[in-house]
Amino acid sequence: MFRQAAIIAVKQSYPANVRQFATLREIEMRLKSIKNIKKITKTMMIVASTRLSKAARTKVTTSEFSKPERSFYEITEAEKSPLAKDGKSLIIAITSDKGLCGSIHSSMAKKVRLLLKEDTTADIITIGDKIKQQVQRTHPENVKLGFNGVGKVDPNFLETSLISAEILKYINESPETYNKISVYFNDPITSISFEASNDPVYSEATVGEAPGLCKYEITQDLNIPKDLFEYALNTKILAAMGKGYAAEISARRNAMDNASKNAGDMINKYSILYNRTRQAVITNELVDIITGASSLD
């Protein structure tokens, strides 16, 4: 009776939420799980490393498509067009569907939220599930159109043509007027850093009112501003997806490298804990054996 009361008193002296020491089996299972995670992260790091050079070539190749439009906008001074700041803002935010690449998607979502603080009525078109999910949590009413199934392979002209065709269809059917469209993407600065950048696309009406358009001899029976707008939207999205793809591959490699290093540190920590716990178990068993043998004498 006295022994039971002592045990109850000892149990009541410790809070119910105090975590007890892990058993040897629990530590062994935890150590095995961390080792398996390290194998996965190391494999993903190797895969991302092999795709870095191809992603860099894709970034350079796709960027060449948007250079003529950028030069045209500079010569015609499209940003000084009286219609450039009229109408509603349309933001095209580009990421991908895949995760495990650090903060590259959350930084783009943060950038979009900052833009929506400045212009609460701006409409959003998302390319990639990651940016769509994060923006819809806080501003679901601003998201008008979304695309997924992107980012699995390097972008190409056919893929962006299908996307831009749907965007043009939405713009033509929308009652709103979008004279300036901003394409936001992750631009790789170095192999370990990136930033959310944007590239403007000016509408047919904006280009038609550009002050420097007179520098070009444009035939009246050809609708050059309209054709330029449609082609520029496609090439800007292609270049943005190419840069974003390169930034994502680099970010994934760095994230998996850091994860592998952290897993290695945890393996060392749990290996030490496992050895110490194992030694303690063996010591306790020896004490029990010696105590039992002594009681027989």
TIDO-94539 format. One record per residue: residue in one letter; x, y, z of N, C-alpha, C, O in turn; residue number from 1. Coordinates in steps of 0.001 Angstrom, whole numbers. Example, Ala and Ser with C-alpha at 12.3 -4.5 7.8 and 13.67 -1.06 7.14 Angstrom:
// TIDO-94539
> a_13190_-5690_7800_12300_-4500_7800_13200_-3300_7800_14236_-3319_8465_1
> s_12850_-2250_7080_13670_-1060_7140_12900_30_7870_13409_1138_8039_2
END
This chain:
// TIDO-94539
> m_831_-1210_0_0_0_0_862_1254_0_601_2219_-719_1
> f_1897_1205_831_2812_2355_895_3556_2522_-422_3803_3645_-861_2
> r_3920_1380_-1066_4645_1438_-2344_3773_2046_-3445_4246_2866_-4232_3
> q_2491_1640_-3499_1581_2195_-4495_1388_3694_-4299_1335_4449_-5270_4
> a_1285_4122_-3051_1131_5556_-2764_2371_6324_-3189_2261_7457_-3659_5
> a_3549_5732_-3034_4796_6391_-3443_4868_6542_-4949_5293_7577_-5462_6
> i_4439_5478_-5670_4448_5535_-7141_3495_6610_-7645_3823_7363_-8562_7
> i_2295_6677_-7033_1314_7709_-7424_1855_9102_-7151_1643_10014_-7950_8
> a_2546_9278_-6042_3112_10577_-5698_4194_10987_-6686_4298_12156_-7057_9
> v_5013_9997_-7116_6071_10300_-8086_5469_10694_-9421_5938_11636_-10059_10
> k_4413_9969_-9860_3772_10304_-11129_3135_11677_-11102_3185_12410_-12090_11
> q_2530_12032_-9965_1879_13345_-9861_2876_14483_-9779_2531_15631_-10058_12
> s_4122_14178_-9396_5136_15227_-9282_5648_15679_-10644_6264_16741_-10742_13
> y_5401_14878_-11723_5807_15245_-13077_4576_15649_-13876_3548_14977_-13789_14
> p_4649_16720_-14649_3501_17117_-15473_3183_16051_-16513_4052_15285_-16927_15
> a_1919_16019_-16925_1492_14991_-17878_2088_15200_-19263_2227_14245_-20027_16
> n_2448_16460_-19602_2965_16745_-20934_4479_16644_-21037_5041_16983_-22079_17
> v_5157_16188_-19985_6607_16033_-20045_6938_14836_-20914_6428_13742_-20675_18
> r_7783_15022_-21921_8127_13951_-22844_9133_13017_-22189_10141_13466_-21645_19
> q_8858_11715_-22241_9760_10738_-21656_10920_10468_-22603_10866_10832_-23778_20
> f_11963_9834_-22097_13117_9526_-22913_12739_8533_-24013_11978_7591_-23788_21
> a_13289_8767_-25207_12991_7886_-26330_13648_6526_-26113_14754_6425_-25581_22
> t_12950_5503_-26532_13510_4169_-26432_14528_3956_-27541_14612_4735_-28490_23
> l_15299_2884_-27403_16324_2578_-28396_15697_2305_-29756_16261_2682_-30783_24
> r_14535_1654_-29776_13838_1350_-31026_13365_2621_-31721_13465_2728_-32943_25
> e_12858_3573_-30969_12385_4834_-31548_13534_5612_-32180_13391_6166_-33269_26
> i_14667_5651_-31495_15830_6364_-32034_16331_5683_-33304_16718_6351_-34263_27
> e_16321_4357_-33306_16766_3605_-34480_15864_3867_-35679_16355_4034_-36796_28
> m_14558_3903_-35463_13617_4181_-36548_13765_5614_-37053_13687_5866_-38255_29
> r_13976_6540_-36137_14178_7941_-36519_15446_8095_-37342_15454_8813_-38342_30
> l_16507_7434_-36935_17783_7503_-37648_17654_6910_-39046_18201_7453_-40006_31
> k_16943_5815_-39161_16734_5187_-40464_15922_6099_-41376_16207_6201_-42570_32
> s_14910_6764_-40818_14079_7680_-41604_14892_8862_-42133_14734_9258_-43288_33
> i_15756_9420_-41296_16576_10557_-41725_17555_10137_-42819_17798_10897_-43756_34
> k_18114_8941_-42707_19036_8442_-43735_18318_8281_-45075_18884_8586_-46124_35
> n_17073_7802_-45041_16303_7667_-46283_15995_9036_-46892_16043_9202_-48111_36
> i_15678_10018_-46039_15424_11372_-46530_16675_11966_-47168_16595_12650_-48189_37
> k_17818_11704_-46568_19078_12218_-47128_19346_11619_-48499_19837_12311_-49391_38
> k_19031_10339_-48680_19218_9719_-49997_18354_10398_-51045_18793_10622_-52174_39
> i_17106_10731_-50663_16186_11381_-51605_16666_12791_-51951_16711_13159_-53125_40
> t_17025_13581_-50938_17463_14963_-51194_18768_15003_-51986_18964_15878_-52829_41
> k_19656_14052_-51711_20925_14020_-52457_20679_13653_-53920_21316_14200_-54820_42
> t_19750_12723_-54150_19413_12354_-55528_18783_13530_-56264_19108_13786_-57424_43
> m_17885_14243_-55594_17253_15408_-56218_18269_16510_-56496_18150_17228_-57490_44
> m_19261_16647_-55631_20307_17638_-55857_21130_17277_-57097_21475_18150_-57893_45
> i_21440_15995_-57255_22214_15549_-58413_21426_15758_-59699_21976_16195_-60710_46
> v_20121_15439_-59655_19272_15630_-60841_19204_17105_-61220_19314_17454_-62395_47
> a_19020_17977_-60214_18963_19419_-60491_20296_19927_-61025_20322_20810_-61883_48
> s_21399_19381_-60530_22723_19813_-60995_22935_19462_-62462_23527_20236_-63214_49
> t_22445_18287_-62866_22596_17885_-64270_21719_18718_-65206_22008_18819_-66398_50
> r_20652_19315_-64672_19744_20110_-65503_20094_21593_-65517_19466_22378_-66227_51
> l_21098_21973_-64733_21444_23396_-64642_21945_23949_-65972_21537_25034_-66388_52
> s_22822_23213_-66635_23395_23719_-67887_22324_23849_-68964_22323_24815_-69728_53
> k_21407_22873_-69028_20324_22957_-70005_19397_24124_-69684_18931_24819_-70586_54
> a_19131_24337_-68397_18277_25459_-67999_18922_26795_-68346_18236_27736_-68745_55
> a_20243_26878_-68194_20947_28118_-68547_20853_28384_-70045_20670_29529_-70458_56
> r_20975_27344_-70859_20844_27515_-72314_19416_27918_-72680_19207_28741_-73571_57
> t_18442_27337_-71993_17044_27705_-72251_16797_29170_-71927_16092_29860_-72663_58
> k_17374_29646_-70831_17209_31052_-70452_17765_31981_-71528_17130_32971_-71893_59
> v_18947_31655_-72030_19569_32498_-73059_18768_32450_-74360_18548_33480_-74998_60
> t_18337_31251_-74748_17612_31086_-76010_16273_31810_-75992_15937_32526_-76935_61
> t_15509_31625_-74920_14184_32261_-74851_14285_33779_-74703_13390_34503_-75139_62
> s_15363_34261_-74095_15512_35712_-73934_15716_36415_-75261_15387_37594_-75392_63
> e_16254_35708_-76254_16493_36316_-77563_15182_36694_-78247_15150_37627_-79050_64
> f_14106_35982_-77939_12828_36257_-78600_12263_37608_-78206_11587_38254_-79008_65
> s_12531_38046_-76975_11910_39285_-76473_12754_40526_-76715_12293_41635_-76445_66
> k_13958_40377_-77208_14819_41544_-77431_14277_42506_-78482_14334_43714_-78249_67
> p_13750_42051_-79630_13218_43012_-80618_12092_43881_-80068_12048_45083_-80331_68
> e_11173_43270_-79300_10073_44055_-78728_10584_45080_-77725_10097_46209_-77676_69
> r_11562_44682_-76929_12122_45621_-75956_12769_46803_-76666_12619_47948_-76240_70
> s_13477_46527_-77733_14091_47609_-78514_13032_48493_-79164_13188_49712_-79231_71
> f_11952_47873_-79644_10867_48640_-80273_10207_49559_-79257_9921_50717_-79563_72
> y_9963_49057_-78056_9342_49880_-77013_10226_51064_-76635_9727_52159_-76377_73
> e_11542_50842_-76604_12461_51926_-76258_12493_52995_-77344_12512_54188_-77041_74
> i_12498_52576_-78602_12576_53546_-79705_11278_54345_-79832_11298_55558_-80036_75
> t_10165_53651_-79708_8870_54340_-79849_8441_55050_-78563_7454_55785_-78560_76
> e_9188_54829_-77460_8853_55421_-76161_7409_55080_-75771_6601_55953_-75454_77
> a_7124_53788_-75808_5758_53329_-75539_5312_53652_-74115_4127_53874_-73869_78
> e_6260_53677_-73181_5891_53975_-71793_5397_55409_-71611_4735_55720_-70621_79
> k_5723_56291_-72580_5258_57677_-72515_3936_57894_-73257_3445_59017_-73363_80
> s_3383_56819_-73758_2097_56918_-74453_1025_57411_-73480_1024_56998_-72320_81
> p_119_58278_-73916_-928_58781_-73003_-1859_57691_-72490_-2535_57886_-71481_82
> l_-1904_56557_-73162_-2779_55468_-72731_-2072_54450_-71844_-2700_53516_-71346_83
> a_-769_54627_-71646_3_53616_-70919_-469_53452_-69480_-409_52355_-68924_84
> k_-938_54541_-68880_-1362_54484_-67483_-2878_54472_-67317_-3396_54492_-66201_85
> d_-3579_54439_-68452_-5038_54369_-68390_-5499_52913_-68367_-4749_52001_-68718_86
> g_-6725_52720_-67952_-7277_51378_-67915_-6870_50621_-66660_-6220_51170_-65770_87
> k_-7251_49386_-66603_-7000_48544_-65443_-5675_47813_-65586_-5246_47490_-66693_88
> s_-5034_47556_-64449_-3754_46851_-64458_-3987_45348_-64548_-4884_44811_-63898_89
> l_-3178_44680_-65354_-3217_43229_-65479_-1824_42686_-65194_-852_43063_-65848_90
> i_-1742_41803_-64218_-458_41220_-63803_-464_39739_-64151_-1374_39005_-63765_91
> i_548_39312_-64876_738_37886_-65182_1903_37402_-64322_3051_37772_-64565_92
> a_1613_36583_-63330_2632_36065_-62406_2974_34638_-62800_2090_33796_-62957_93
> i_4273_34372_-62960_4732_33078_-63481_5612_32373_-62458_6609_32929_-61997_94
> t_5238_31150_-62106_6112_30253_-61335_6035_28879_-62001_6316_28757_-63193_95
> s_5655_27841_-61244_5490_26500_-61805_4591_25693_-60883_4027_26228_-59929_96
> d_4460_24400_-61171_3638_23512_-60346_4460_22760_-59303_3892_22149_-58399_97
> k_5759_22794_-59411_6614_21951_-58574_7172_22733_-57390_7436_23932_-57487_98
> g_7347_22029_-56264_7875_22642_-55054_9274_22158_-54740_10034_21801_-55640_99
> l_9617_22145_-53442_10942_21725_-52961_12056_22538_-53609_13076_21990_-54025_100
> c_11850_23850_-53691_12867_24712_-54295_13027_25997_-53492_13198_27075_-54062_101
> g_12971_25883_-52183_13218_27035_-51331_12083_28039_-51351_10908_27676_-51403_102
> s_12457_29307_-51307_11470_30391_-51181_11143_31064_-52506_10639_32187_-52526_103
> i_11425_30387_-53608_11272_31033_-54905_9808_31333_-55224_9511_32358_-55838_104
> h_8890_30455_-54817_7463_30683_-55073_6878_31687_-54082_6078_32543_-54458_105
> s_7280_31579_-52823_6746_32494_-51804_7227_33922_-52031_6509_34871_-51715_106
> s_8432_34090_-52574_8923_35446_-52855_8124_36096_-53983_7876_37302_-53953_107
> m_7724_35311_-54967_6883_35841_-56034_5502_36211_-55495_4949_37250_-55856_108
> a_4943_35356_-54626_3646_35664_-54019_3726_36922_-53167_2792_37723_-53147_109
> k_4835_37095_-52467_5024_38304_-51660_5076_39542_-52542_4519_40582_-52191_110
> k_5741_39434_-53684_5822_40555_-54621_4434_40921_-55152_4095_42101_-55245_111
> v_3640_39918_-55496_2293_40164_-56020_1419_40818_-54954_633_41715_-55260_112
> r_1550_40379_-53724_752_40981_-52644_1123_42444_-52430_253_43271_-52156_113
> l_2407_42769_-52552_2831_44169_-52435_2229_45009_-53557_1837_46155_-53338_114
> l_2158_44437_-54757_1546_45159_-55876_59_45389_-55643_-487_46435_-55996_115
> l_-587_44391_-55042_-2020_44527_-54779_-2302_45509_-53650_-3409_46038_-53563_116
> k_-1338_45760_-52793_-1507_46801_-51780_-1514_48182_-52424_-2247_49074_-51997_117
> e_-693_48346_-53455_-637_49630_-54161_-1834_49807_-55090_-2374_50906_-55219_118
> d_-2238_48726_-55731_-3368_48774_-56661_-4304_47610_-56328_-4120_46499_-56826_119
> t_-5285_47863_-55500_-6172_46801_-55005_-7112_46261_-56072_-7671_45177_-55905_120
> t_-7298_46997_-57170_-8232_46564_-58213_-7540_45816_-59352_-8201_45431_-60317_121
> a_-6243_45603_-59264_-5510_44947_-60339_-5975_43503_-60503_-6276_42826_-59519_122
> d_-6031_43040_-61734_-6397_41664_-62032_-5135_40814_-62172_-4091_41292_-62617_123
> i_-5254_39543_-61783_-4108_38642_-61773_-4391_37447_-62671_-5473_36860_-62623_124
> i_-3412_37097_-63485_-3412_35838_-64235_-2200_35045_-63777_-1070_35524_-63865_125
> t_-2429_33841_-63292_-1339_33037_-62742_-963_31923_-63712_-1824_31298_-64331_126
> i_334_31691_-63829_866_30562_-64607_1669_29707_-63638_2772_30071_-63232_127
> g_1095_28559_-63273_1706_27704_-62261_820_27588_-61033_270_28585_-60564_128
> d_680_26380_-60512_-206_26149_-59363_304_26799_-58087_-497_27220_-57252_129
> k_1622_26891_-57919_2181_27395_-56664_1804_28852_-56424_1386_29206_-55322_130
> i_1946_29696_-57433_1606_31101_-57269_93_31270_-57154_-372_32150_-56429_131
> k_-680_30445_-57855_-2142_30542_-57785_-2633_30209_-56383_-3485_30917_-55845_132
> q_-2114_29151_-55786_-2546_28741_-54452_-2238_29812_-53409_-3057_30077_-52529_133
> q_-1062_30425_-53506_-668_31404_-52494_-1415_32718_-52646_-1767_33340_-51644_134
> v_-1666_33156_-53878_-2377_34417_-54082_-3857_34266_-53748_-4475_35190_-53219_135
> q_-4424_33105_-54056_-5851_32898_-53781_-6162_32855_-52291_-7310_33064_-51898_136
> r_-5175_32591_-51465_-5423_32576_-50026_-5781_33957_-49502_-6582_34083_-48576_137
> t_-5195_34990_-50086_-5403_36351_-49590_-6216_37222_-50541_-6938_38113_-50093_138
> h_-6110_36979_-51853_-6807_37823_-52830_-7507_36959_-53885_-7160_37026_-55064_139
> p_-8480_36158_-53477_-9140_35286_-54468_-9939_36055_-55511_-10109_35585_-56636_140
> e_-10432_37240_-55143_-11257_38007_-56078_-10434_38629_-57200_-10989_39008_-58231_141
> n_-9100_38743_-57015_-8257_39353_-58044_-7783_38352_-59098_-7398_38749_-60198_142
> v_-7808_37072_-58773_-7333_36044_-59705_-8434_35768_-60726_-9510_35288_-60371_143
> k_-8161_36071_-61991_-9156_35939_-63048_-8940_34712_-63919_-9886_34190_-64508_144
> l_-7689_34248_-64003_-7378_33134_-64894_-6137_32426_-64365_-5237_33067_-63822_145
> g_-6089_31110_-64521_-4953_30353_-64014_-4577_29220_-64957_-5439_28628_-65606_146
> f_-3287_28926_-65029_-2778_27839_-65860_-1923_26918_-64994_-1192_27380_-64118_147
> n_-2020_25627_-65243_-1171_24679_-64534_-550_23707_-65542_-740_23841_-66750_148
> g_187_22737_-65026_883_21796_-65908_2125_22391_-66538_2564_21934_-67593_149
> v_2703_23415_-65901_3905_24056_-66437_5078_23801_-65486_4887_23501_-64308_150
> g_6299_23927_-66026_7492_23797_-65201_8054_22390_-65121_9110_22188_-64522_151
> k_7370_21402_-65715_7889_20036_-65666_9096_19867_-66578_10031_19136_-66253_152
> v_9070_20541_-67712_10192_20548_-68653_10489_21991_-69026_9752_22902_-68647_153
> d_11563_22194_-69765_11913_23550_-70164_10856_24094_-71119_10357_23355_-71968_154
> p_10502_25390_-70993_9428_25976_-71806_9802_26038_-73282_10978_26091_-73641_155
> n_8782_26031_-74122_9000_26133_-75563_7959_27064_-76167_7010_27470_-75497_156
> f_8147_27394_-77432_7295_28383_-78087_5862_27894_-78227_4926_28684_-78106_157
> l_5676_26590_-78483_4328_26047_-78645_3540_26155_-77344_2371_26540_-77354_158
> e_4175_25818_-76227_3496_25885_-74929_3051_27304_-74610_1911_27522_-74201_159
> t_3944_28266_-74794_3600_29658_-74483_2593_30221_-75487_1829_31127_-75154_160
> s_2587_29697_-76703_1595_30152_-77687_193_29778_-77252_-741_30568_-77396_161
> l_44_28573_-76720_-1277_28142_-76234_-1717_28975_-75033_-2890_29328_-74908_162
> i_-764_29286_-74151_-1092_30102_-72976_-1476_31518_-73385_-2485_32051_-72924_163
> s_-666_32126_-74253_-945_33504_-74673_-2242_33601_-75469_-2922_34627_-75432_164
> a_-2584_32535_-76190_-3855_32547_-76938_-5041_32615_-75978_-6004_33337_-76236_165
> e_-4978_31876_-74882_-6054_31924_-73892_-6109_33280_-73188_-7187_33788_-72878_166
> i_-4941_33852_-72942_-4911_35172_-72301_-5506_36226_-73236_-6280_37079_-72800_167
> l_-5149_36167_-74507_-5706_37113_-75477_-7223_36952_-75592_-7950_37935_-75738_168
> k_-7687_35719_-75525_-9123_35469_-75567_-9818_36102_-74367_-10889_36695_-74501_169
> y_-9199_35970_-73190_-9783_36589_-71993_-9776_38112_-72110_-10756_38762_-71748_170
> i_-8670_38694_-72617_-8572_40152_-72743_-9619_40686_-73719_-10244_41716_-73469_171
> n_-9801_39980_-74826_-10772_40445_-75836_-12216_40335_-75346_-13060_41154_-75710_172
> e_-12497_39333_-74527_-13860_39137_-74027_-14143_39916_-72753_-15301_40074_-72368_173
> s_-13106_40402_-72101_-13291_41110_-70838_-13834_42524_-71080_-13450_43171_-72054_174
> p_-14711_43000_-70216_-15203_44378_-70349_-14164_45419_-69933_-14311_46604_-70231_175
> e_-13123_44972_-69248_-12076_45876_-68803_-11106_46192_-69935_-10996_45440_-70904_176
> t_-10399_47321_-69800_-9392_47724_-70779_-8015_47609_-70139_-7738_48255_-69129_177
> y_-7154_46786_-70728_-5801_46580_-70210_-4806_47166_-71222_-4434_46508_-72193_178
> n_-4384_48413_-70977_-3442_49050_-71890_-1995_48660_-71611_-1140_48749_-72492_179
> k_-1724_48226_-70374_-371_47803_-70023_-465_46535_-69191_-1166_46483_-68181_180
> i_258_45516_-69638_289_44224_-68943_1693_44013_-68402_2676_44197_-69120_181
> s_1786_43632_-67144_3088_43396_-66511_3283_41903_-66308_2475_41246_-65652_182
> v_4358_41371_-66874_4692_39951_-66740_5758_39818_-65661_6880_40293_-65836_183
> y_5417_39178_-64552_6344_39017_-63434_6899_37599_-63410_6172_36626_-63613_184
> f_8201_37501_-63159_8895_36208_-63180_10106_36274_-62251_10530_37355_-61843_185
> n_10648_35118_-61927_11856_35033_-61109_13079_35092_-62015_13295_34215_-62851_186
> d_13870_36137_-61833_15048_36354_-62663_16292_35887_-61904_16588_36431_-60841_187
> p_17033_34894_-62417_18244_34440_-61719_19367_35467_-61819_19835_35774_-62915_188
> i_19797_35995_-60680_20883_36972_-60649_22229_36260_-60646_23100_36544_-61468_189
> t_22384_35329_-59708_23564_34462_-59656_23079_33028_-59487_21882_32752_-59560_190
> s_24028_32119_-59261_23661_30709_-59080_22953_30460_-57753_22349_29404_-57564_191
> i_23021_31417_-56835_22410_31223_-55518_21382_32297_-55170_20834_32286_-54067_192
> s_21115_33213_-56077_20171_34299_-55764_19280_34583_-56972_19640_34294_-58114_193
> f_18124_35148_-56694_17155_35498_-57712_16302_36640_-57181_16304_36921_-55982_194
> e_15574_37296_-58077_14668_38364_-57668_13463_38393_-58595_13547_37999_-59758_195
> a_12350_38862_-58066_11130_38972_-58858_11227_40201_-59762_11277_41330_-59273_196
> s_11254_39985_-61067_11361_41068_-62046_10100_41097_-62905_9271_40189_-62851_197
> n_9976_42156_-63695_8810_42266_-64564_9206_42827_-65918_10215_43518_-66060_198
> d_8389_42513_-66899_8585_42974_-68272_7232_43469_-68781_6252_42728_-68708_199
> p_7147_44700_-69294_5842_45224_-69715_5466_44776_-71132_6327_44554_-71983_200
> v_4185_44655_-71350_3636_44413_-72685_2546_45455_-72914_1577_45524_-72157_201
> y_2706_46266_-73960_1771_47363_-74216_730_46928_-75248_1041_46221_-76206_202
> s_-501_47363_-75031_-1609_46965_-75890_-1526_47636_-77258_-686_48503_-77500_203
> e_-2409_47213_-78127_-2466_47779_-79476_-2726_49279_-79450_-2087_50035_-80182_204
> a_-3664_49714_-78607_-3988_51140_-78531_-2837_51949_-77963_-2585_53066_-78413_205
> t_-2133_51400_-76977_-1017_52117_-76357_118_52323_-77355_686_53411_-77446_206
> v_442_51265_-78103_1508_51379_-79114_1092_52345_-80218_1921_53091_-80739_207
> g_-194_52332_-80575_-666_53237_-81626_-549_54696_-81248_-443_55550_-82128_208
> e_-565_55013_-79936_-432_56393_-79472_973_56717_-78978_1188_57785_-78405_209
> a_1932_55820_-79187_3303_56053_-78730_3911_57237_-79478_3741_57339_-80693_210
> p_4614_58135_-78785_5142_59333_-79455_6219_59044_-80489_6403_59828_-81421_211
> g_6928_57944_-80345_8007_57643_-81289_7625_56695_-82391_8493_56232_-83131_212
> l_6348_56389_-82525_5921_55454_-83571_6142_56015_-84967_6264_55266_-85936_213
> c_6193_57341_-85063_6390_57977_-86366_7778_57718_-86939_8018_57983_-88117_214
> k_8686_57207_-86128_10030_56885_-86610_10026_55695_-87559_10981_55483_-88307_215
> y_8948_54921_-87525_8824_53762_-88409_7851_54073_-89538_6843_54750_-89337_216
> e_8161_53579_-90708_7261_53718_-91852_6321_52508_-91865_6688_51427_-92324_217
> i_5112_52710_-91357_4158_51621_-91222_3049_51793_-92248_2424_52850_-92337_218
> t_2817_50745_-93016_1757_50768_-94016_401_50770_-93321_174_50010_-92380_219
> q_-486_51620_-93787_-1771_51798_-93121_-2664_50557_-93219_-3456_50292_-92315_220
> d_-2540_49795_-94313_-3421_48654_-94482_-2959_47438_-93674_-3617_46397_-93692_221
> l_-1842_47563_-92972_-1374_46496_-92085_-1557_46935_-90638_-1159_48038_-90262_222
> n_-2162_46065_-89827_-2392_46386_-88413_-1181_45942_-87597_-1222_44937_-86887_223
> i_-103_46716_-87717_1147_46356_-87051_1015_46370_-85530_1475_45423_-84893_224
> p_409_47396_-84905_303_47395_-83436_-404_46166_-82877_5_45640_-81842_225
> k_-1458_45700_-83544_-2175_44523_-83057_-1322_43271_-83170_-1240_42482_-82229_226
> d_-686_43089_-84325_168_41921_-84517_1347_41942_-83549_1748_40904_-83022_227
> l_1898_43132_-83323_3019_43250_-82400_2597_42904_-80976_3328_42231_-80250_228
> f_1413_43370_-80583_924_43083_-79231_762_41580_-79016_1189_41050_-77991_229
> e_154_40898_-79968_-61_39459_-79828_1265_38697_-79796_1447_37779_-78996_230
> y_2185_39092_-80676_3480_38401_-80709_4318_38747_-79482_4989_37879_-78925_231
> a_4283_40011_-79057_5066_40426_-77895_4590_39721_-76627_5407_39343_-75788_232
> l_3280_39542_-76478_2762_38847_-75306_3298_37425_-75249_3658_36932_-74180_233
> n_3350_36773_-76395_3855_35401_-76452_5344_35343_-76112_5764_34517_-75301_234
> t_6133_36208_-76723_7584_36161_-76506_7972_36608_-75100_8937_36097_-74532_235
> k_7230_37553_-74538_7520_37989_-73164_7250_36859_-72172_8022_36643_-71238_236
> i_6148_36141_-72385_5840_35004_-71515_6880_33901_-71696_7296_33275_-70722_237
> l_7299_33660_-72934_8324_32645_-73196_9636_32985_-72504_10240_32128_-71860_238
> a_10082_34240_-72635_11333_34661_-71993_11212_34597_-70470_12148_34192_-69781_239
> a_10041_35004_-69951_9834_34973_-68500_9840_33547_-67971_10425_33282_-66921_240
> m_9204_32632_-68674_9187_31238_-68247_10567_30605_-68347_10924_29759_-67528_241
> g_11351_31016_-69356_12711_30500_-69479_13596_30939_-68327_14353_30136_-67783_242
> k_13507_32214_-67950_14290_32707_-66814_13803_32095_-65501_14601_31726_-64640_243
> g_12470_31994_-65363_11929_31391_-64153_12323_29933_-64014_12575_29457_-62907_244
> y_12377_29218_-65138_12778_27811_-65117_14224_27667_-64653_14533_26791_-63845_245
> a_15109_28523_-65159_16511_28483_-64746_16664_28827_-63270_17443_28194_-62558_246
> a_15917_29836_-62811_15978_30218_-61395_15460_29101_-60498_16008_28862_-59422_247
> e_14405_28414_-60937_13824_27340_-60121_14770_26148_-60006_14917_25579_-58925_248
> i_15414_25765_-61110_16358_24639_-61075_17520_24950_-60146_17941_24098_-59364_249
> s_18039_26171_-60232_19145_26580_-59355_18705_26605_-57897_19440_26160_-57016_250
> a_17497_27128_-57639_16992_27184_-56265_16748_25793_-55709_17002_25541_-54531_251
> r_16256_24881_-56551_16012_23510_-56083_17328_22819_-55742_17412_22088_-54755_252
> r_18346_23047_-56553_19641_22436_-56256_20184_22940_-54921_20666_22153_-54106_253
> n_20107_24238_-54701_20600_24810_-53438_19773_24315_-52245_20321_24023_-51183_254
> a_18446_24222_-52430_17582_23759_-51339_17874_22301_-50991_17941_21949_-49813_255
> m_18048_21453_-52002_18328_20035_-51737_19726_19847_-51161_19952_18936_-50364_256
> d_20672_20706_-51563_22015_20649_-50991_21976_21002_-49509_22599_20325_-48691_257
> n_21250_22054_-49164_21118_22434_-47749_20373_21370_-46955_20717_21088_-45807_258
> a_19343_20777_-47573_18591_19720_-46886_19470_18502_-46630_19367_17875_-45576_259
> s_20334_18162_-47585_21239_17022_-47404_22244_17291_-46288_22567_16401_-45501_260
> k_22733_18529_-46229_23669_18876_-45153_22987_18833_-43786_23561_18340_-42816_261
> n_21781_19343_-43716_21040_19307_-42449_20735_17870_-42031_20805_17527_-40851_262
> a_20397_17040_-43013_20141_15635_-42705_21411_14955_-42192_21349_14120_-41290_263
> g_22570_15314_-42769_23833_14760_-42288_24120_15154_-40849_24593_14344_-40052_264
> d_23827_16421_-40524_24028_16872_-39130_23088_16123_-38180_23492_15740_-37082_265
> m_21838_15913_-38602_20901_15187_-37754_21299_13722_-37599_21098_13132_-36537_266
> i_21865_13133_-38657_22325_11741_-38570_23447_11618_-37548_23470_10674_-36757_267
> n_24373_12566_-37561_25466_12553_-36574_24915_12707_-35154_25361_12035_-34224_268
> k_23954_13590_-35011_23365_13829_-33685_22647_12590_-33166_22830_12194_-32015_269
> y_21826_11978_-34021_21074_10802_-33586_21955_9569_-33459_21641_8666_-32684_270
> s_23054_9517_-34208_23985_8395_-34051_24631_8430_-32671_24776_7400_-32013_271
> i_25019_9638_-32242_25591_9786_-30897_24562_9426_-29835_24870_8727_-28870_272
> l_23319_9917_-30022_22255_9607_-29065_21955_8107_-29038_21707_7539_-27974_273
> y_21977_7471_-30205_21714_6032_-30278_22788_5244_-29537_22486_4317_-28785_274
> n_24051_5624_-29758_25150_4901_-29098_25094_5085_-27583_25318_4139_-26828_275
> r_24792_6308_-27145_24709_6552_-25704_23536_5804_-25078_23655_5239_-23991_276
> t_22402_5808_-25775_21240_5086_-25247_21503_3585_-25215_21116_2896_-24271_277
> r_22161_3091_-26251_22487_1659_-26303_23433_1273_-25166_23267_232_-24531_278
> q_24427_2128_-24921_25351_1861_-23813_24615_1883_-22475_24902_1078_-21589_279
> a_23659_2814_-22332_22896_2880_-21089_22038_1637_-20900_21912_1132_-19785_280
> v_21441_1134_-22000_20626_-81_-21918_21480_-1272_-21519_21089_-2071_-20668_281
> i_22667_-1388_-22147_23563_-2493_-21808_24008_-2409_-20356_24064_-3420_-19656_282
> t_24322_-1203_-19907_24744_-1017_-18512_23642_-1424_-17537_23901_-2087_-16532_283
> n_22405_-1017_-17848_21284_-1376_-16972_21058_-2886_-16943_20752_-3458_-15896_284
> e_21212_-3526_-18112_21047_-4977_-18144_22134_-5679_-17337_21867_-6661_-16645_285
> l_23359_-5170_-17432_24449_-5756_-16647_24205_-5571_-15151_24454_-6476_-14354_286
> v_23719_-4396_-14782_23417_-4141_-13368_22350_-5099_-12872_22435_-5622_-11760_287
> d_21316_-5330_-13727_20266_-6262_-13326_20795_-7667_-13169_20412_-8383_-12244_288
> i_21685_-8070_-14083_22257_-9423_-14019_23112_-9583_-12752_23011_-10576_-12031_289
> i_23956_-8571_-12508_24843_-8648_-11344_24039_-8615_-10052_24356_-9324_-9097_290
> t_22989_-7782_-10028_22144_-7694_-8838_21429_-9022_-8591_21325_-9491_-7458_291
> g_20934_-9620_-9693_20262_-10914_-9549_21190_-12007_-9091_20825_-12852_-8274_292
> a_22426_-11983_-9639_23396_-12996_-9219_23800_-12809_-7770_24009_-13785_-7049_293
> s_23910_-11555_-7338_24292_-11299_-5954_23200_-11739_-4989_23492_-12198_-3885_294
> s_21934_-11600_-5406_20842_-11979_-4507_20746_-13479_-4320_20211_-13958_-3321_295
> l_21281_-14236_-5313_21257_-15698_-5191_22291_-16187_-4174_22121_-17229_-3541_296
> d_23378_-15397_-4035_24412_-15760_-3058_23886_-15429_-1680_24578_-15646_-686_297
END
